[in-house]
Amino acid sequence: MKLAASAAIVASFVLPGLALAQTSTISSMTSDVMSGFYPSTVARNSASWYDDRWYVTPFGSYISPDSGRHTSAGFRGFGLAVGKPINPWVNIELRGSGETMNAKSWNYNNNNNFPGYKFDNWSVELDAQWFFLGRAGFNNAHAIQPYLVAGIGAINDKASNSATRIGTGSSTNFMGSAGIGMVWPVTNWARVVIDARYRIDTNQNDLAMNRGNFGDWLITAGVQIPLGAVPEVAAPVRTVAPAPAPAPMPAPIVVAPRPVAPVPVPAPVVPAPAPAPAPVTRNFDISADGMFAFDRAELSDIGRNRINNALTELRQAGITDIRDVRIVGHTDPLGSDSYNQSLSEARANSVKNYLASQGITASSISASGAGESKLKITEADCKAKGQARTRTDLIACLAPNRRVEASFTGTSRR
């Protein structure tokens, strides 16, 4: 009965968190409500980013004790943990805790009950937590993160009772525990932590008339407080190798002309200098669909091909001396204003970095974002056309808004 009750408690705490963790990001809610969750300078397209700050966690414990302790279950413990993520999959954590377990009514060898009987325990434990779904990627920064935990340490048990008729005293014992838990980053400065674990206490002095180990169930809940500034990463820039230089042309064969009689040549007429060519501007409106993955800012192979096609069109038009380039990124209205502004800027900067890698002077390129301020089609338009019945349909309908505008100004030799 005790094992079944403990398992039910574990399931009620942990399974809802695991269900939420399977959703892609808690995305539409958290993108809107927590658009300022991390600084805008963090690269949203970084697949390897994770929050690796030290943290402290004050917590309380609900304890379902071993029957050999002869004590009742309840909220009996408190403690403090200090930890550090060492990679996107593993945390190392040092925990210290204290607990008091009071007696329940019992009768030993037909003697009277001992209502004053209790355990006062202190323990220290080194834990390893395995986040089996991983935490890498900016979009996982505010998702619920389940983990498995195992630890070893020492526990000091002190058994006492007012009647002093049964096993009293204290002993320091080896302990080990294992269980499952979850972390929910509510903000970038506070995370809710809940775990449930089974603890083995070796009970070396056979306290409480018990001849063997104590096995206790513990459910702990606390608030994890990260220390220091939020880590930031630079937006990755993909460099493209320049095209190989063409093979050198063979030297021309020069044939000496036949000697001819000199002919008087009139003085040459020097033409007036040609006027300087006027600047020419070409504008391109490039669809972002295919250039970028949905809700991402890193250029795809399709995106690079579209930009290469625009550069080829400029060369074919004779516009080779490009002196000014203006890039403006746009998004659809899904998500918060501030998030879409940051996403449009990141996409514009990705195009700028690629143009610079193709030989256009970086100082002549400006990149900015318009966010969702210049929509070609609104959500209301999609609903009116019956193209917003599902989120997938709505994303497809709003595709014309996801675009990058590019303006090239230079001189033409034609």
C-alpha positions in Angstrom: 0.0 0.0 0.0 2.8 2.4 0.9 4.6 1.8 -2.3 1.5 2.3 -4.4 0.6 5.6 -2.6 4.2 6.9 -3.1 4.1 6.0 -6.8 0.8 7.9 -7.1 2.3 11.0 -5.5 5.4 10.8 -7.8 3.1 10.5 -10.9 0.9 13.4 -9.8 4.0 15.7 -9.6 6.2 14.5 -12.5 3.9 13.3 -15.3 2.3 16.7 -16.0 5.8 18.2 -16.4 6.8 15.4 -18.8 3.7 16.0 -20.9 4.4 19.7 -21.2 8.0 19.0 -22.0 7.0 17.1 -25.2 5.4 20.2 -26.7 7.8 22.0 -29.1 8.4 25.2 -27.0 5.2 26.3 -25.1 5.9 28.6 -28.1 3.0 30.9 -28.9 2.3 31.7 -25.2 5.9 32.1 -24.0 7.0 34.0 -27.1 4.3 36.6 -26.5 4.4 36.7 -22.7 8.1 36.3 -22.2 9.5 38.0 -25.3 12.1 39.7 -22.9 13.0 36.3 -21.4 16.6 36.7 -22.5 18.5 39.7 -23.9 17.9 40.3 -27.6 21.7 40.0 -28.2 21.5 36.2 -27.6 21.5 34.5 -31.0 18.1 32.9 -31.5 19.4 30.7 -34.2 22.2 29.1 -32.1 21.6 25.4 -31.9 24.3 24.9 -29.2 23.4 27.6 -26.7 22.4 26.7 -23.2 22.3 28.5 -19.8 25.4 27.3 -17.9 25.3 29.6 -14.8 26.0 28.4 -11.3 22.8 28.3 -9.2 21.4 27.9 -5.6 18.1 26.1 -4.8 16.4 26.4 -1.4 13.8 23.6 -1.1 11.3 21.8 1.1 10.6 18.1 1.3 7.6 15.9 1.8 8.8 12.5 3.3 7.1 9.1 3.3 9.4 7.3 5.7 10.3 3.6 6.0 7.9 1.7 8.2 10.9 0.7 10.4 11.3 4.3 11.5 7.8 4.2 13.1 7.2 7.8 12.1 4.5 9.5 10.1 4.6 11.0 6.6 4.4 14.8 6.0 6.3 17.9 5.0 9.3 17.3 7.3 12.4 18.6 5.6 14.2 21.7 4.2 17.6 22.2 2.5 19.8 24.1 0.1 21.4 22.9 -3.2 24.3 24.4 -5.1 24.8 23.3 -8.7 26.3 23.9 -12.1 25.4 22.6 -15.6 28.5 21.1 -17.3 26.9 20.5 -20.7 23.4 20.6 -22.3 22.7 17.1 -20.8 24.2 17.0 -17.3 24.1 19.0 -14.0 26.3 18.3 -10.9 24.7 19.4 -7.7 25.7 19.4 -3.9 22.7 19.2 -1.5 22.5 19.6 2.2 19.2 19.1 4.1 17.7 18.6 7.5 14.5 16.8 8.5 12.4 15.9 11.5 10.1 12.9 11.5 7.6 12.6 14.4 6.2 9.4 15.8 3.0 7.7 14.8 1.0 5.6 17.3 2.5 2.1 17.6 2.9 -0.6 20.2 6.1 -2.7 20.7 5.9 -5.9 22.7 2.5 -4.8 24.3 4.1 -1.7 25.8 2.5 1.7 25.8 2.8 3.9 22.7 5.7 6.3 22.6 4.4 9.6 21.3 7.7 11.4 21.9 9.6 9.2 19.5 11.2 11.0 16.5 14.1 11.2 14.1 16.2 14.3 13.6 18.3 13.7 10.4 21.0 15.8 8.6 22.5 14.8 5.3 24.8 15.9 2.5 24.7 14.4 -1.0 26.4 14.8 -4.4 23.9 14.4 -7.3 24.1 14.0 -11.0 21.1 15.1 -13.1 20.7 13.8 -16.6 18.4 16.0 -18.9 17.5 13.2 -21.3 15.6 15.5 -23.7 18.6 18.0 -23.8 18.5 21.7 -23.2 20.5 23.1 -26.2 19.0 25.8 -28.4 17.6 29.1 -27.5 14.0 28.0 -28.0 14.4 25.5 -25.2 15.5 28.2 -22.7 11.9 28.5 -21.3 10.6 25.0 -21.9 10.0 22.5 -19.0 13.1 20.3 -18.8 12.7 16.8 -17.3 15.6 14.9 -15.8 16.7 11.7 -14.1 18.7 12.0 -10.9 21.1 9.8 -8.9 23.3 10.7 -5.9 25.4 9.4 -3.1 26.3 10.9 0.3 26.1 10.6 4.1 23.2 11.0 6.5 23.3 11.4 10.3 20.3 9.7 11.9 19.4 10.7 15.5 16.6 8.7 17.1 15.1 9.8 20.4 12.0 9.4 22.5 10.7 10.7 25.8 10.2 7.2 27.3 13.7 6.1 26.4 12.6 2.4 26.1 13.3 1.7 22.4 16.3 2.0 20.1 17.7 5.5 20.5 21.0 7.1 19.6 22.6 8.4 16.5 24.7 7.1 13.6 26.3 8.5 10.5 25.4 6.2 7.5 26.0 5.9 3.8 23.0 6.9 1.7 22.1 6.8 -2.0 19.1 8.0 -3.9 17.6 7.9 -7.4 14.5 9.5 -9.0 13.0 11.8 -11.6 12.3 15.5 -11.7 11.8 18.6 -13.8 13.0 22.2 -14.1 10.6 25.0 -15.3 12.5 28.3 -16.0 9.7 30.7 -15.1 12.0 33.7 -15.8 15.7 34.0 -16.5 16.3 34.6 -12.7 14.0 31.9 -11.2 13.2 28.3 -12.0 10.7 26.0 -10.3 12.2 22.6 -9.5 10.3 19.5 -8.4 11.7 16.0 -8.0 10.7 12.6 -6.5 13.3 10.1 -5.3 13.8 6.9 -3.3 16.5 7.0 -0.7 18.5 4.2 0.9 19.9 4.8 4.4 22.2 1.9 5.6 21.2 2.4 9.3 24.5 1.0 10.6 23.5 1.1 14.3 20.1 -0.6 13.8 18.1 2.3 15.1 14.4 2.0 15.8 14.5 -1.8 16.4 15.1 -2.1 12.7 17.5 -4.8 11.4 18.4 -3.5 7.9 18.3 -0.4 5.7 15.8 2.3 5.8 14.1 3.1 2.5 12.3 6.5 2.3 10.4 8.3 -0.4 11.0 12.0 -0.8 9.3 14.7 -2.9 11.2 18.0 -2.9 10.1 21.4 -4.4 12.1 24.5 -4.5 13.1 27.7 -6.4 16.4 27.6 -8.4 18.1 31.0 -8.5 20.8 31.4 -11.2 23.9 33.5 -10.4 25.6 36.0 -12.7 24.7 37.4 -16.1 22.9 35.4 -18.7 25.4 33.9 -21.1 25.4 35.2 -24.6 26.7 33.9 -28.0 27.5 35.6 -31.2 25.2 34.9 -34.2 26.9 32.3 -36.4 28.1 33.5 -39.7 28.5 31.0 -42.5 31.5 31.8 -44.7 31.4 30.7 -48.4 34.6 29.9 -50.2 35.2 32.3 -53.1 34.9 30.9 -56.6 38.2 29.6 -58.1 40.1 32.0 -60.2 39.8 31.4 -64.0 42.7 29.8 -65.8 45.0 32.3 -67.4 44.5 33.0 -71.1 47.3 32.0 -73.5 49.5 34.8 -74.7 48.5 36.2 -78.1 50.5 35.5 -81.1 51.9 38.7 -82.6 52.6 38.8 -86.4 54.8 41.6 -87.6 53.0 43.8 -90.2 54.4 44.1 -93.7 56.2 47.4 -94.2 54.2 50.0 -96.1 54.9 53.4 -97.4 54.2 56.1 -94.9 50.9 57.9 -95.4 50.3 61.4 -94.0 48.0 61.2 -91.0 45.8 64.2 -90.1 46.0 65.5 -86.6 43.6 63.5 -84.4 40.4 65.0 -83.2 40.2 64.7 -79.4 36.6 63.9 -78.4 35.0 65.6 -75.5 35.2 63.5 -72.3 32.1 61.3 -71.7 29.9 62.4 -68.8 30.2 60.3 -65.7 27.6 57.5 -65.6 24.5 58.3 -63.5 23.9 56.1 -60.4 21.4 53.2 -61.1 19.3 51.5 -58.4 17.8 48.1 -58.6 15.3 46.8 -56.0 14.6 43.1 -55.1 11.7 41.7 -53.0 12.9 38.3 -52.0 10.5 35.8 -50.3 11.9 34.6 -46.9 10.2 31.2 -47.3 12.9 28.7 -48.1 15.6 31.3 -47.4 15.2 30.7 -43.7 13.6 27.9 -41.7 10.3 29.0 -40.1 11.1 31.2 -37.0 14.9 31.1 -37.8 17.5 33.6 -39.1 20.2 31.4 -40.6 20.4 31.4 -44.4 19.6 28.2 -46.2 21.1 27.0 -49.4 18.0 28.2 -51.2 18.5 31.6 -49.6 22.1 31.9 -50.8 21.0 30.8 -54.4 18.3 33.6 -54.4 20.9 36.2 -53.4 23.4 34.8 -56.0 20.6 35.2 -58.7 20.1 38.8 -57.7 23.9 39.5 -58.0 23.9 37.8 -61.4 21.0 40.0 -62.6 23.0 43.1 -61.5 26.1 41.9 -63.4 24.1 41.2 -66.6 22.6 44.7 -66.4 26.2 46.1 -66.3 25.9 47.3 -62.7 29.2 46.3 -61.3 30.4 49.3 -59.2 28.0 48.8 -56.3 28.3 51.6 -53.8 25.2 51.4 -51.5 23.1 48.4 -50.4 20.1 48.6 -48.1 18.6 45.4 -46.6 15.3 45.4 -44.7 13.9 42.2 -43.1 10.1 41.6 -42.5 8.1 39.0 -40.6 4.5 37.9 -40.3 2.4 39.0 -37.3 2.7 35.7 -35.4 4.5 36.3 -32.1 5.1 39.5 -30.1 6.2 42.9 -31.7 9.6 42.8 -29.9 10.3 39.2 -30.9 9.4 39.8 -34.6 11.5 43.0 -34.6 14.6 41.0 -33.4 13.9 38.2 -35.9 13.6 40.6 -38.8 16.9 42.3 -37.8 18.7 38.9 -37.5 17.5 37.9 -41.0 18.7 41.2 -42.5 22.1 40.8 -40.9 22.4 37.2 -42.2 21.9 38.6 -45.8 24.4 41.4 -45.1 27.0 38.9 -43.9 26.5 36.8 -47.0 26.8 39.8 -49.4 30.0 40.8 -47.6 31.4 37.3 -48.2 30.7 37.7 -51.9 32.9 40.7 -52.3 30.6 43.7 -51.6 32.3 46.2 -49.2 30.7 45.6 -45.8 30.8 49.4 -45.0 28.5 50.1 -48.0 25.8 47.6 -46.6 23.1 48.7 -44.1 20.8 46.1 -42.5 17.6 46.9 -40.5 14.4 45.2 -39.5 10.8 46.3 -40.0 9.3 43.4 -37.9 5.6 43.0 -38.6 5.0 46.8 -39.3 4.6 46.5 -43.1 2.3 43.5 -43.7 1.2 42.5 -47.2 -1.6 40.3 -45.9 -3.1 40.3 -42.4 -4.5 37.5 -40.2 -8.0 39.0 -40.8 -7.5 38.7 -44.6 -6.6 35.0 -44.2 -9.7 34.4 -42.0 -11.9 36.1 -44.6 -10.5 33.8 -47.3 -11.0 30.7 -45.1 -7.3 30.1 -44.9 -6.9 30.3 -41.1 -8.8 27.2 -39.9 -5.6 25.6 -38.5 -2.2 27.2 -37.4 -0.5 25.4 -40.4 -3.0 27.0 -42.8 -2.5 30.4 -41.2 1.3 30.1 -41.4 1.1 29.3 -45.1 -1.4 32.1 -45.8 0.9 34.7 -44.1 3.9 33.6 -46.1 4.0 36.8 -48.3 4.9 38.8 -45.2 8.0 36.8 -44.6 10.4 38.6 -47.0 13.6 40.5 -47.3 13.8 43.7 -49.4 17.2 44.5 -51.0 18.1 47.8 -52.7 21.4 48.0 -54.7 22.8 51.3 -56.0 25.8 51.5 -58.4 26.9 52.7 -61.8 26.4 50.9 -65.1 29.0 50.6 -67.9 26.3 50.4 -70.6 
